[in-house]
């Protein structure tokens, strides 16, 4: 009789599934009712285990008329999706000052990190800054960690640095007639 632990899968952070087995080799009308003992499942996975595969081992039963072979199954732990927990926002009322200014507030993500770009191609963890007056498009997305999927498409925020007010005053002058 062969008792095989059935393969299972979970997403990172989930509790272990209910394990089950498949049988092959029963004779006549025999079934699991002829087994003596308690089926025991062992797997090193828990909800904090990393993405990967884990053996599902079984033991604990015997039968009078059968030599039993236990075959391990595989628990596959798949990546969860990273999520944004604090969305970056535009900083309003920016005015040209001659100095670099942050364009947005920093965002936060669970299961990864938020990265930013001003061109939509080159992303870094640094919040984008700009010096000159104008309209800027800030791109951001989540890069997942070893247990989480990132978000491939980038979101955008449009931020404007307004022109500074410059007053030009003609100086008063006087001349003598002629």
N, CA, C and O of each residue as an XYZ file, in Angstrom:
712
protein
N       0.857     -1.173      0.000
C       0.000      0.000      0.000
C       0.900      1.232      0.000
O       1.848      1.324      0.780
N       0.597      2.154     -0.867
C       1.335      3.413     -0.898
C       0.401      4.528     -0.452
O      -0.702      4.694     -0.971
N       0.883      5.289      0.535
C       0.135      6.452      1.008
C       0.981      7.672      0.650
O       2.114      7.819      1.108
N       0.408      8.538     -0.174
C       1.125      9.707     -0.682
C       0.489     10.979     -0.140
O      -0.718     11.190     -0.260
N       1.325     11.821      0.457
C       0.837     13.130      0.887
C       0.560     13.948     -0.370
O       1.418     14.049     -1.248
N      -0.626     14.529     -0.460
C      -0.980     15.313     -1.635
C      -0.291     16.677     -1.586
O      -0.178     17.304     -0.532
N       0.164     17.111     -2.757
C       0.810     18.418     -2.854
C      -0.198     19.513     -2.553
O      -1.374     19.404     -2.899
N       0.273     20.565     -1.909
C      -0.569     21.714     -1.554
C       0.186     22.988     -1.882
O       1.395     22.964     -2.112
N      -0.541     24.107     -1.903
C       0.112     25.400     -2.074
C      -0.607     26.443     -1.226
O      -1.813     26.361     -0.990
N       0.168     27.423     -0.778
C      -0.355     28.548     -0.008
C       0.366     29.801     -0.478
O       1.382     29.733     -1.170
N      -0.175     30.929     -0.093
C       0.463     32.214     -0.349
C       1.185     32.625      0.922
O       0.697     32.389      2.027
N       2.349     33.241      0.764
C       3.146     33.673      1.902
C       2.267     34.379      2.940
O       1.452     35.238      2.604
N       2.450     33.998      4.202
C       1.700     34.605      5.300
C       0.451     33.838      5.681
O      -0.108     34.068      6.754
N       0.001     32.933      4.830
C      -1.188     32.145      5.148
C      -0.836     31.004      6.099
O       0.305     30.546      6.157
N      -1.837     30.564      6.831
C      -1.667     29.403      7.699
C      -1.486     28.160      6.838
O      -1.853     28.142      5.663
N      -0.920     27.133      7.434
C      -0.736     25.868      6.719
C      -2.100     25.315      6.311
O      -3.078     25.473      7.042
N      -2.170     24.671      5.154
C      -3.442     24.102      4.711
C      -3.752     22.810      5.474
O      -2.931     22.314      6.244
N      -4.925     22.293      5.246
C      -5.272     20.972      5.771
C      -4.627     19.953      4.841
O      -4.898     19.931      3.641
N      -3.786     19.122      5.401
C      -3.084     18.129      4.592
C      -3.986     16.932      4.332
O      -4.897     16.640      5.107
N      -3.713     16.242      3.221
C      -4.501     15.074      2.841
C      -3.599     14.070      2.141
O      -2.460     14.379      1.789
N      -4.122     12.866      1.945
C      -3.335     11.808      1.317
C      -4.135     11.138      0.206
O      -5.359     11.249      0.133
N      -3.406     10.445     -0.650
C      -4.000      9.587     -1.674
C      -3.453      8.177     -1.448
O      -2.308      8.007     -1.030
N      -4.277      7.177     -1.725
C      -3.893      5.783     -1.509
C      -3.803      5.073     -2.853
O      -4.561      5.367     -3.777
N      -2.869      4.139     -2.948
C      -2.849      3.229     -4.095
C      -2.394      1.868     -3.594
O      -1.476      1.758     -2.781
N      -3.055      0.839     -4.099
C      -2.670     -0.525     -3.726
C      -3.674     -1.266     -2.867
O      -3.380     -2.362     -2.390
N      -4.853     -0.697     -2.656
C      -5.859     -1.417     -1.866
C      -6.242     -2.708     -2.590
O      -6.258     -2.753     -3.820
N      -6.546     -3.740     -1.836
C      -7.016     -5.028     -2.365
C      -8.471     -5.203     -1.968
O      -8.910     -4.745     -0.913
N      -9.208     -5.879     -2.844
C     -10.620     -6.183     -2.611
C     -11.381     -4.908     -2.247
O     -11.278     -3.899     -2.944
N     -12.135     -4.958     -1.165
C     -12.950     -3.819     -0.732
C     -12.269     -3.013      0.371
O     -12.906     -2.174      1.007
N     -10.983     -3.261      0.601
C     -10.289     -2.556      1.677
C     -10.234     -1.050      1.417
O     -10.237     -0.595      0.273
N     -10.183     -0.298      2.511
C     -10.022      1.154      2.447
C      -9.335      1.607      3.729
O      -8.812      0.776      4.472
N      -9.328      2.924      4.004
C      -8.606      3.440      5.171
C      -9.137      2.921      6.497
O      -8.510      3.133      7.535
N     -10.285      2.241      6.483
C     -10.819      1.668      7.724
C      -9.921      0.552      8.282
O     -10.011      0.219      9.463
N      -9.063     -0.019      7.442
C      -8.183     -1.094      7.930
C      -6.901     -0.553      8.556
O      -6.091     -1.318      9.079
N      -6.720      0.747      8.502
C      -5.516      1.344      9.067
C      -5.647      1.464     10.582
O      -6.718      1.761     11.111
N      -4.536      1.225     11.259
C      -4.493      1.325     12.713
C      -3.516      2.445     13.065
O      -2.444      2.556     12.471
N      -3.896      3.262     14.025
C      -3.040      4.380     14.443
C      -3.631      5.696     13.956
O      -4.751      5.755     13.450
N      -2.851      6.730     14.124
C      -3.311      8.062     13.721
C      -2.350      8.634     12.686
O      -1.140      8.694     12.900
N      -2.918      9.049     11.562
C      -2.109      9.640     10.490
C      -1.507     10.946     11.015
O      -2.216     11.816     11.520
N      -0.187     11.061     10.884
C       0.521     12.247     11.350
C       1.181     12.932     10.161
O       1.833     12.290      9.337
N       0.998     14.255     10.087
C       1.628     15.058      9.040
C       2.681     15.938      9.697
O       2.438     16.535     10.746
N       3.853     16.014      9.071
C       4.908     16.905      9.540
C       5.380     17.763      8.369
O       5.696     17.262      7.290
N       5.419     19.065      8.617
C       5.898     20.007      7.603
C       6.522     21.175      8.357
O       5.935     21.683      9.312
N       7.693     21.599      7.937
C       8.399     22.676      8.640
C       7.812     24.058      8.363
O       8.316     25.054      8.881
N       6.760     24.134      7.558
C       6.161     25.422      7.215
C       5.321     25.972      8.359
O       4.644     25.232      9.073
N       5.385     27.312      8.516
C       4.413     28.049      9.332
C       4.151     29.362      8.613
O       4.806     29.652      7.612
N       3.220     30.154      9.093
C       2.801     31.370      8.389
C       3.938     32.376      8.197
O       3.812     33.283      7.374
N       5.039     32.240      8.931
C       6.179     33.155      8.784
C       7.298     32.564      7.936
O       8.347     33.187      7.773
N       7.087     31.372      7.398
C       8.118     30.735      6.577
C       8.240     31.438      5.237
O       7.256     31.950      4.702
N       9.445     31.461      4.701
C       9.718     32.128      3.432
C       9.128     31.376      2.252
O       8.779     30.200      2.354
N       9.025     32.069      1.141
C       8.586     31.472     -0.112
C       9.543     30.341     -0.464
O      10.753     30.461     -0.273
N       9.004     29.259     -0.970
C       9.809     28.102     -1.351
C       8.965     26.846     -1.286
O       7.737     26.899     -1.342
N       9.641     25.716     -1.168
C       8.931     24.441     -1.063
C       9.333     23.739      0.228
O      10.465     23.847      0.698
N       8.373     23.024      0.777
C       8.564     22.325      2.043
C       7.993     20.914      1.900
O       6.928     20.720      1.314
N       8.714     19.935      2.443
C       8.254     18.548      2.384
C       7.087     18.341      3.349
O       7.100     18.825      4.481
N       6.085     17.615      2.875
C       4.973     17.184      3.719
C       5.199     15.695      3.970
O       4.999     14.870      3.079
N       5.612     15.363      5.178
C       5.901     13.974      5.530
C       4.729     13.383      6.293
O       4.052     14.075      7.053
N       4.499     12.097      6.082
C       3.403     11.412      6.763
C       3.923     10.153      7.439
O       4.910      9.555      7.009
N       3.239      9.767      8.499
C       3.584      8.550      9.228
C       2.435      8.258     10.187
O       1.415      8.948     10.192
N       2.628      7.209     11.005
C       1.719      6.980     12.116
C       0.680      5.897     11.945
O      -0.028      5.592     12.905
N       0.548      5.292     10.756
C      -0.462      4.246     10.596
C       0.196      2.965     10.093
O       1.274      2.985      9.500
N      -0.480      1.865     10.347
C      -0.056      0.551      9.847
C      -1.307     -0.254      9.558
O      -2.413      0.139      9.927
N      -1.123     -1.384      8.896
C      -2.251     -2.264      8.584
C      -1.763     -3.709      8.633
O      -0.631     -4.005      8.250
N      -2.617     -4.592      9.100
C      -2.250     -5.997      9.288
C      -1.838     -6.655      7.975
O      -0.888     -7.438      7.959
N      -2.518     -6.364      6.890
C      -2.284     -7.068      5.629
C      -1.454     -6.288      4.609
O      -1.333     -6.709      3.458
N      -0.892     -5.170      5.019
C      -0.181     -4.325      4.048
C       1.177     -3.867      4.582
O       1.328     -3.514      5.752
N       2.152     -3.889      3.681
C       3.396     -3.168      3.904
C       3.122     -1.766      3.369
O       2.703     -1.609      2.222
N       3.354     -0.759      4.183
C       3.005      0.595      3.778
C       4.256      1.380      3.395
O       5.255      1.384      4.114
N       4.173      2.038      2.251
C       5.204      2.971      1.808
C       4.613      4.363      1.894
O       3.566      4.647      1.311
N       5.296      5.228      2.628
C       4.850      6.612      2.750
C       5.637      7.464      1.749
O       6.864      7.379      1.685
N       4.934      8.274      0.979
C       5.567      9.153      0.001
C       5.249     10.603      0.397
O       4.090     10.981      0.564
N       6.301     11.385      0.540
C       6.132     12.789      0.933
C       5.518     13.608     -0.195
O       5.713     13.321     -1.377
N       4.788     14.611      0.192
C       4.258     15.579     -0.758
C       5.047     16.876     -0.648
O       6.015     16.963      0.109
N       4.629     17.875     -1.404
C       5.322     19.162     -1.420
C       4.317     20.277     -1.144
O       3.259     20.357     -1.768
N       4.678     21.129     -0.198
C       3.921     22.349      0.041
C       4.671     23.481     -0.649
O       5.816     23.771     -0.304
N       4.035     24.114     -1.615
C       4.637     25.242     -2.332
C       4.109     26.537     -1.729
O       2.899     26.745     -1.637
N       5.032     27.406     -1.318
C       4.665     28.698     -0.752
C       4.952     29.756     -1.813
O       6.100     29.978     -2.200
N       3.879     30.402     -2.274
C       3.972     31.400     -3.336
C       4.048     32.801     -2.756
O       3.625     33.047     -1.627
N       4.590     33.709     -3.542
C       4.714     35.104     -3.100
C       3.339     35.745     -2.925
O       2.412     35.489     -3.694
N       3.230     36.575     -1.906
C       2.050     37.416     -1.714
C       2.285     38.723     -2.469
O       3.411     39.012     -2.876
N       1.241     39.501     -2.656
C       1.393     40.801     -3.305
C       1.781     41.856     -2.272
O       1.189     41.936     -1.196
N       2.770     42.654     -2.613
C       3.127     43.794     -1.764
C       2.008     44.827     -1.857
O       1.319     44.915     -2.874
N       1.832     45.600     -0.805
C       0.783     46.622     -0.803
C       1.340     47.953     -0.314
O       2.240     48.003      0.524
N       0.786     49.019     -0.854
C       1.152     50.359     -0.404
C       0.341     50.656      0.850
O      -0.888     50.588      0.832
N       1.030     50.985      1.936
C       0.343     51.290      3.192
C       0.236     52.790      3.434
O      -0.599     53.236      4.220
N       1.071     53.560      2.767
C       1.023     55.029      2.873
C       1.378     55.571      1.486
O       2.537     55.537      1.073
N       0.379     56.063      0.784
C       0.563     56.527     -0.587
C       1.339     57.844     -0.613
O       1.046     58.751      0.166
N       2.330     57.954     -1.510
C       3.022     59.237     -1.654
C       2.037     60.297     -2.171
O       1.134     59.987     -2.948
N       2.218     61.515     -1.743
C       1.353     62.617     -2.180
C       2.195     63.789     -2.653
O       3.334     63.975     -2.224
N       1.606     64.578     -3.551
C       2.274     65.777     -4.041
C       2.422     66.780     -2.902
O       1.541     66.902     -2.051
N       3.534     67.487     -2.895
C       3.708     68.592     -1.953
C       3.168     69.831     -2.666
O       3.654     70.222     -3.727
N       2.172     70.425     -2.067
C       1.499     71.571     -2.691
C       2.224     72.876     -2.382
O       3.027     72.959     -1.453
N       1.921     73.885     -3.181
C       2.404     75.254     -2.968
C       3.923     75.373     -3.016
O       4.504     76.178     -2.287
N       4.567     74.585     -3.864
C       6.009     74.740     -4.051
C       6.256     75.959     -4.933
O       5.574     76.166     -5.936
N       7.231     76.748     -4.547
C       7.594     77.954     -5.295
C       9.110     77.933     -5.494
O       9.857     77.571     -4.585
N       9.552     78.321     -6.676
C      10.983     78.354     -6.976
C      11.722     79.141     -5.896
O      11.355     80.270     -5.571
N      12.773     78.521     -5.343
C      13.563     79.169     -4.286
C      15.050     79.180     -4.616
O      15.851     79.758     -3.882
N      15.413     78.541     -5.717
C      16.829     78.421     -6.050
C      17.469     77.203     -5.403
O      18.630     76.899     -5.676
N      16.725     76.496     -4.542
C      17.219     75.302     -3.838
C      16.426     74.073     -4.300
O      15.304     74.189     -4.791
N      17.038     72.895     -4.130
C      16.312     71.651     -4.410
C      15.180     71.485     -3.410
O      15.325     71.789     -2.225
N      14.045     70.996     -3.911
C      12.887     70.774     -3.051
C      12.320     69.391     -3.326
O      12.268     68.955     -4.476
N      11.890     68.691     -2.261
C      11.195     67.409     -2.434
C       9.875     67.677     -3.125
O       9.178     68.636     -2.793
N       9.524     66.827     -4.094
C       8.295     67.026     -4.853
C       7.092     66.317     -4.231
O       5.951     66.745     -4.407
N       7.355     65.226     -3.501
C       6.268     64.437     -2.921
C       6.632     64.001     -1.509
O       7.790     64.089     -1.099
N       5.642     63.536     -0.778
C       5.901     62.917      0.523
C       6.308     61.470      0.283
O       5.901     60.864     -0.708
N       7.092     60.927      1.169
C       7.564     59.554      1.026
C       6.427     58.575      1.309
O       5.663     58.756      2.257
N       6.323     57.538      0.481
C       5.326     56.494      0.678
C       5.919     55.325      1.441
O       7.132     55.237      1.633
N       5.049     54.437      1.868
C       5.476     53.217      2.575
C       4.752     52.019      1.965
O       3.630     52.133      1.473
N       5.421     50.871      2.010
C       4.828     49.645      1.484
C       5.076     48.496      2.446
O       6.084     48.464      3.152
N       4.142     47.554      2.462
C       4.317     46.325      3.228
C       4.711     45.240      2.242
O       4.013     45.001      1.257
N       5.826     44.590      2.509
C       6.280     43.517      1.634
C       7.166     43.988      0.498
O       7.346     43.276     -0.490
N       7.713     45.166      0.630
C       8.586     45.685     -0.411
C       8.939     47.126     -0.117
O       8.782     47.605      1.006
N       9.415     47.806     -1.137
C       9.782     49.212     -0.973
C       9.246     49.996     -2.162
O       9.107     49.468     -3.265
N       8.950     51.255     -1.915
C       8.491     52.129     -2.982
C       9.712     52.785     -3.619
O      10.608     53.275     -2.930
N       9.724     52.782     -4.943
C      10.793     53.430     -5.698
C      10.175     54.511     -6.583
O       9.005     54.434     -6.958
N      10.988     55.520     -6.909
C      10.501     56.723     -7.578
C      11.339     57.023     -8.814
O      12.486     56.592     -8.934
N      10.734     57.774     -9.728
C      11.437     58.168    -10.943
C      10.843     59.469    -11.481
O       9.664     59.759    -11.274
N      11.671     60.244    -12.169
C      11.175     61.423    -12.874
C      11.062     61.164    -14.381
O      10.475     61.968    -15.105
N      11.625     60.038    -14.853
C      11.541     59.744    -16.283
C      10.737     58.479    -16.591
O      10.503     58.166    -17.758
N      10.316     57.757    -15.561
C       9.539     56.540    -15.776
C      10.372     55.326    -16.123
O       9.830     54.244    -16.343
N      11.690     55.491    -16.175
C      12.579     54.384    -16.536
C      13.567     54.030    -15.436
O      13.751     52.854    -15.119
N      14.198     55.032    -14.857
C      15.219     54.810    -13.843
C      14.612     55.113    -12.470
O      14.288     56.259    -12.161
N      14.465     54.069    -11.658
C      13.824     54.210    -10.352
C      14.848     54.078     -9.230
O      15.776     53.274     -9.316
N      14.668     54.880     -8.170
C      15.500     54.780     -6.975
C      14.593     54.909     -5.752
O      13.416     55.254     -5.866
N      15.159     54.626     -4.591
C      14.408     54.761     -3.343
C      14.328     56.208     -2.865
O      13.589     56.511     -1.928
N      15.083     57.104     -3.501
C      15.107     58.506     -3.077
C      13.884     59.257     -3.591
O      13.511     59.132     -4.757
N      13.268     60.036     -2.712
C      12.156     60.881     -3.120
C      12.693     61.914     -4.105
O      13.692     62.572     -3.815
N      12.052     62.071     -5.266
C      12.553     63.002     -6.278
C      12.528     64.459     -5.806
O      11.640     64.886     -5.068
N      13.520     65.184     -6.256
C      13.614     66.612     -5.956
C      13.782     67.366     -7.265
O      14.160     66.794     -8.288
N      13.497     68.651     -7.213
C      13.720     69.520     -8.367
C      14.020     70.916     -7.852
O      13.656     71.272     -6.731
N      14.683     71.693     -8.677
C      15.059     73.056     -8.302
C      14.235     74.096     -9.055
O      13.795     75.082     -8.464
N      14.026     73.889    -10.326
C      13.481     74.927    -11.192
C      11.963     74.880    -11.290
O      11.348     73.826    -11.121
N      11.372     76.032    -11.564
C       9.931     76.140    -11.759
C       9.526     75.280    -12.951
O      10.242     75.202    -13.949
N       8.378     74.642    -12.834
C       7.871     73.816    -13.921
C       6.961     72.722    -13.399
O       6.719     72.606    -12.197
N       6.461     71.920    -14.331
C       5.592     70.803    -13.976
C       6.397     69.513    -14.081
O       7.078     69.274    -15.078
N       6.312     68.690    -13.049
C       7.076     67.441    -12.980
C       6.113     66.272    -12.800
O       5.151     66.355    -12.038
N       6.388     65.185    -13.512
C       5.638     63.952    -13.319
C       6.517     63.002    -12.519
O       7.607     62.631    -12.954
N       6.034     62.616    -11.352
C       6.753     61.674    -10.499
C       6.099     60.307    -10.664
O       4.889     60.163    -10.489
N       6.901     59.314    -11.000
C       6.435     57.934    -11.135
C       6.826     57.189     -9.858
O       7.905     57.410     -9.309
N       5.945     56.307     -9.390
C       6.302     55.464     -8.249
C       5.660     54.092     -8.401
O       4.591     53.947     -8.993
N       6.339     53.091     -7.851
C       5.827     51.719     -7.863
C       6.455     50.962     -6.703
O       7.385     51.445     -6.057
N       5.932     49.769     -6.451
C       6.436     48.935     -5.358
C       7.303     47.815     -5.938
O       6.898     47.110     -6.862
N       8.488     47.671     -5.379
C       9.368     46.549     -5.698
C       9.224     45.562     -4.544
O       9.480     45.908     -3.391
N       8.818     44.340     -4.853
C       8.598     43.336     -3.819
C       9.899     42.807     -3.246
O      10.970     42.969     -3.830
N       9.780     42.169     -2.083
C      10.943     41.517     -1.476
C      10.918     40.034     -1.822
O      10.176     39.619     -2.712
N      11.719     39.233     -1.132
C      11.825     37.809     -1.477
C      10.520     37.040     -1.263
O      10.370     35.935     -1.784
N       9.579     37.601     -0.513
C       8.312     36.917     -0.245
C       7.100     37.615     -0.853
O       5.966     37.178     -0.655
N       7.334     38.685     -1.585
C       6.219     39.466     -2.136
C       6.466     39.851     -3.589
O       7.595     40.123     -3.996
N       5.388     39.869     -4.356
C       5.427     40.364     -5.731
C       5.378     41.887     -5.707
O       4.663     42.482     -4.900
N       6.127     42.498     -6.579
C       6.057     43.944     -6.719
C       4.915     44.326     -7.655
O       4.188     43.467     -8.154
N       4.773     45.607     -7.877
C       3.770     46.128     -8.802
C       4.527     46.643    -10.022
O       5.311     47.586     -9.922
N       4.290     46.025    -11.156
C       5.052     46.368    -12.364
C       4.706     47.739    -12.920
O       5.596     48.478    -13.343
N       3.428     48.087    -12.924
C       3.047     49.379    -13.511
C       3.212     50.494    -12.483
O       2.931     50.324    -11.296
N       3.669     51.622    -12.973
C       3.928     52.756    -12.089
C       2.709     53.678    -12.023
O       1.993     53.854    -13.009
N       2.491     54.255    -10.860
C       1.500     55.310    -10.683
C       2.211     56.638    -10.913
O       3.439     56.706    -10.873
N       1.441     57.686    -11.154
C       2.057     58.995    -11.373
C       1.405     60.061    -10.504
O       0.231     59.974    -10.141
N       2.202     61.058    -10.188
C       1.744     62.253     -9.476
C       2.328     63.441    -10.232
O       3.525     63.473    -10.518
N       1.489     64.407    -10.552
C       1.962     65.608    -11.223
C       2.141     66.699    -10.162
O       1.231     66.992     -9.387
N       3.340     67.291    -10.151
C       3.689     68.310     -9.156
C       4.184     69.555     -9.886
O       4.903     69.463    -10.881
N       3.789     70.713     -9.377
C       4.212     71.965     -9.995
C       5.021     72.794     -9.005
O       4.620     72.997     -7.859
N       6.174     73.267     -9.480
C       6.919     74.294     -8.749
C       6.589     75.597     -9.463
O       6.915     75.777    -10.637
N       5.949     76.486     -8.751
C       5.525     77.758     -9.338
C       6.722     78.702     -9.463
O       7.722     78.580     -8.756
N       6.576     79.630    -10.379
C       7.605     80.650    -10.544
C       7.574     81.572     -9.319
O       6.510     81.879     -8.782
N       8.739     81.996     -8.901
C       8.834     82.953     -7.794
C       8.432     84.336     -8.301
O       8.561     84.640     -9.487
N       7.958     85.141     -7.409
C       7.605     86.517     -7.765
C       8.878     87.355     -7.744
O       9.615     87.380     -6.758
N       9.109     88.024     -8.833
C      10.271     88.906     -8.949
C       9.752     90.292     -9.296
O       9.056     90.466    -10.297
N      10.080     91.254     -8.493
C       9.647     92.629     -8.755
C      10.843     93.419     -9.251
O      11.893     93.459     -8.610
N      10.667     94.033    -10.381
C      11.712     94.898    -10.938
C      11.179     96.323    -10.842
O      10.152     96.658    -11.433
N      11.881     97.142    -10.099
C      11.451     98.525     -9.888
C      12.473     99.453    -10.521
O      13.672     99.362    -10.257
N      11.983    100.325    -11.343
C      12.882    101.324    -11.933
C      13.277    102.301    -10.836
O      12.440    102.747    -10.051
N      14.560    102.624    -10.793
C      15.027    103.554     -9.773
C      14.629    104.997    -10.156
O      14.683    105.374    -11.326
N      14.248    105.757     -9.192
C      13.933    107.173     -9.441
C      15.237    107.905     -9.791
O      16.281    107.666     -9.184
N      15.152    108.787    -10.769
C      16.307    109.591    -11.202
C      15.843    111.038    -11.386
O      14.656    111.317    -11.553
N      16.767    111.893    -11.351
C      16.428    113.299    -11.649
C      17.519    113.891    -12.538
O      18.681    113.495    -12.455
N      17.153    114.796    -13.349
C      18.103    115.495    -14.212
C      17.767    116.972    -14.213
O      16.643    117.369    -13.907
N      18.739    117.764    -14.555
C      18.535    119.194    -14.706
C      18.114    119.456    -16.138
O      18.608    118.834    -17.078
N      17.196    120.386    -16.280
C      16.677    120.691    -17.608
C      17.833    120.958    -18.578
O      18.741    121.735    -18.284
N      17.777    120.278    -19.769
C      18.742    120.477    -20.816
C      19.927    119.581    -20.676
O      20.842    119.634    -21.498
